[in-house]
Every structure is written in structure tokens, then in C-alpha cells.
């Protein structure tokens, strides 16, 4: 985001097409969807994960890659079907398990969650956002391009005290 609080657009590579937006969730460590998240609620249940107790539902996740079992793809697909999965996932490395989950949800359930890969500079920009986590919109296109737009946080208008 710029110092003036205006939108900031970052380029990315699309891994799975889709459009989604939500509040950014910076994951401090890789996450396993199988055993690390509750498939019914989208809560991070891995007791050793730094974001334990945080919901991924409707959020834009930024993580380097996933961790764990290939069963994570089926858990992610089921979370997307149930409406408790992330709105989008941003990675810094290709991850076949996450991609398979996103593709399975699109094919089986008609739920297209964008999956995109950021370069190190774009990921660093997101990781250094100060203040409240911004709303991030992700558009991943079938041609392999993607746009990640950080929207400035809403600032409530102050009203003058009539007294």
C-alpha cells in the first residue's frame, strides 16, 4: 500500500484461475489442511501452529507452501465446497497439493478459488503491511497471469460533536 493509503496492485502467476477477496491472513509457518485445519469450520486446529485458533474461512492466505499429507488437497476441496475455505491462497513456491485441492473444488463443486504465486518482492510487500490487515482481491486468469490488489483499510468518518 502506498503511504497515501491508496490501492496497490502486485503482479503474480496464476496457478488456478478464480476471483476472490478477503482480509489478508499472513501465515507464519506452512499449514497442513489435513490435521491442521478443521474441515467443517475452517479453524486452524494444529496446536503447534502460530495461528492456532484463527479461521481461514473467507480469508486470503499468504504462505510459502503447505505442509503435510497429500490428503490436504481433499480437505481444502471440502472446505471450499462447504464455504469455510479461504477466499484465495497466495504462495511463494509452487505447491501441487494446494493446486490439486483448488482444481478439485472447481471441477467437482464449481467453486473456483484463485491460487497464485508471488515473487519474493511482492510477498515482502504484503508481509510488511502495517496496521489492520487489508482486504486483498485476487484475480487469477487462465492465461497464467494474476493480479493481487491491496485495498486500503476503511477509515470511519468522524462526525463533529453537535455540542
C-alpha positions in Angstrom: 0.0 0.0 0.0 1.2 3.4 -0.7 1.9 6.0 2.0 -1.2 7.9 0.9 -3.4 4.8 1.6 -4.3 4.2 -2.0 -4.6 0.8 -3.7 -1.5 -1.2 -4.5 -1.5 -3.8 -7.3 1.0 -6.6 -7.4 1.6 -9.0 -10.3 1.6 -12.7 -9.7 1.5 -16.0 -11.6 -1.9 -17.8 -11.7 -1.8 -21.4 -10.6 -5.5 -21.9 -10.5 -8.0 -19.4 -12.0 -10.6 -17.7 -10.0 -11.6 -14.4 -8.3 -11.7 -13.9 -4.6 -11.2 -11.3 -1.9 -11.0 -11.1 1.8 -8.9 -10.0 4.7 -5.3 -10.9 4.4 -4.0 -13.7 6.8 -0.2 -13.9 6.9 0.7 -17.4 8.0 4.0 -17.6 9.9 4.6 -21.2 9.1 3.4 -23.7 6.5 0.0 -25.2 7.1 -1.4 -28.6 6.6 -5.1 -28.6 5.7 -5.3 -32.2 6.8 -4.9 -32.3 10.5 -4.0 -28.6 10.7 -7.5 -27.2 10.0 -11.0 -28.3 10.9 -12.7 -29.3 7.6 -16.1 -28.3 9.0 -15.2 -24.8 10.3 -12.0 -23.7 8.7 -10.3 -23.1 12.0 -6.6 -23.8 12.4 -6.5 -26.6 14.9 -2.8 -27.5 14.8 -1.9 -26.8 18.4 1.7 -26.0 17.3 0.9 -23.6 14.6 1.4 -19.9 15.4 -2.1 -19.0 14.1 -3.8 -21.8 16.1 -7.4 -20.8 16.7 -7.6 -18.5 13.7 -10.2 -19.1 11.0 -9.1 -19.3 7.3 -12.7 -19.0 6.1 -13.1 -16.2 3.6 -9.5 -15.0 4.1 -6.8 -14.5 1.6 -3.9 -16.7 2.9 -0.3 -15.8 2.3 2.1 -18.8 2.9 5.2 -20.1 1.4 3.8 -23.6 0.8 1.6 -26.1 2.6 2.9 -28.8 4.9 2.0 -32.4 5.3 -0.1 -35.0 3.7 -1.4 -35.3 0.2 -4.8 -35.6 1.9 -4.7 -31.8 2.4 -6.0 -31.5 -1.2 -9.3 -33.3 -0.3 -9.7 -31.3 2.9 -9.2 -28.0 1.1 -11.7 -29.0 -1.6 -14.3 -30.0 1.0 -13.7 -26.7 2.9 -14.3 -24.8 -0.3 -17.5 -26.8 -1.0 -18.7 -26.1 2.5 -18.0 -22.4 2.3 -15.4 -22.5 5.1 -12.3 -22.4 2.9 -10.1 -19.5 2.0 -11.2 -16.8 -0.5 -7.8 -17.1 -2.2 -4.3 -18.5 -1.5 -1.1 -16.8 -2.3 2.1 -18.9 -2.3 5.8 -18.1 -2.7 6.5 -21.6 -4.2 4.5 -23.9 -6.4 2.5 -26.4 -4.3 0.9 -29.3 -6.2 -1.2 -30.4 -3.2 -2.8 -27.0 -2.7 -3.3 -26.7 -6.5 -5.0 -30.1 -6.6 -7.4 -29.1 -3.9 -8.3 -25.9 -5.7 -8.7 -27.7 -9.0 -10.8 -30.5 -7.5 -13.2 -28.0 -5.9 -13.6 -26.1 -9.2 -14.2 -29.3 -11.2 -16.4 -31.2 -8.7 -18.2 -28.4 -7.0 -18.0 -25.4 -9.3 -16.1 -23.4 -6.7 -13.2 -21.6 -8.2 -10.8 -20.3 -5.6 -7.9 -18.3 -7.0 -4.4 -19.7 -6.3 -1.4 -17.5 -7.3 2.3 -17.5 -6.8 4.1 -14.3 -5.7 7.7 -13.4 -6.2 9.8 -12.6 -3.2 9.3 -8.8 -3.6 5.6 -9.0 -3.8 5.4 -11.3 -0.8 7.6 -9.0 1.2 5.3 -6.1 0.3 2.3 -8.0 1.8 4.3 -9.1 4.8 5.2 -5.5 5.7 1.7 -4.1 5.7 1.4 -2.1 8.9 -1.8 -1.7 10.9 -5.0 -3.6 10.4 -4.8 -6.4 7.8 -6.1 -5.1 4.5 -8.7 -6.5 2.2 -6.9 -8.2 -0.7 -8.5 -9.0 -4.0 -7.0 -11.8 -6.2 -7.8 -12.3 -9.8 -6.1 -15.4 -11.3 -6.6 -15.8 -15.0 -6.5 -18.9 -17.2 -3.7 -17.3 -19.2 -1.3 -17.7 -16.2 -1.4 -14.1 -15.1 -2.8 -12.8 -11.8 -3.4 -9.5 -10.1 -3.3 -9.0 -6.3 -4.8 -5.7 -5.2 -4.4 -4.4 -1.6 -7.3 -2.2 -0.7 -6.7 0.5 1.9 -8.5 -0.2 5.2 -11.7 1.7 5.6 -11.4 4.6 7.9 -14.6 5.6 9.6 -15.6 9.1 9.0 -15.5 11.3 12.1 -18.6 13.3 12.8 -18.5 16.6 14.6 -19.9 16.7 18.0 -23.0 18.9 17.7 -22.5 20.4 21.2 
